[in-house]
């Protein structure tokens, strides 16, 4: 865990994320580990591609050893160290009395508000890696065609199921 008091850049990022997600519930903490695992997998693929490219292109163009592998490794390391925390801090949600609000995004920020009376049905899904970390994704299907599926990843499975049941109860009450 990084000590944000020692690093002014990390402290600034943390303050920015706190201001951006003010009052919203953060994702379940294991989501950050899942993000790290996903980005590590992509980083390994990037490094493998760089190794292959260096051997294929490097010989044809007489490049110095490390010309492709070096920058690719630096980029992979940067992505692995910087992205998971930033992505994690830029997600938040609020389950109100009549709506679900989801705020996400680092460069492109999206604030989605889903009124319960627009919801058609709700799913809770889990992939194998999510199961490993005890996480689930809440999927809300709304009326309409544009942006009719809203996902909220990184919830603990009991929280996702409780949110599904709460929304389902609201939908039933609206139908009566």
Protein Blocks (a to p, Z undefined) as FASTA:
>chain_A
ZZfklmmklmmmmmmmmmmmgoiacddfklmmmmmmmmmmmmmmmmmmmmmmmmmmmmmn
opaehklmmmmmmmmmmmmmmmmmmmmmmgccdddfkbccddedjklccdddddfklpfb
dcddddfklmmnopacdddddedjehpbccdehiafklmmmmmmmmmmmmmmmmZZ
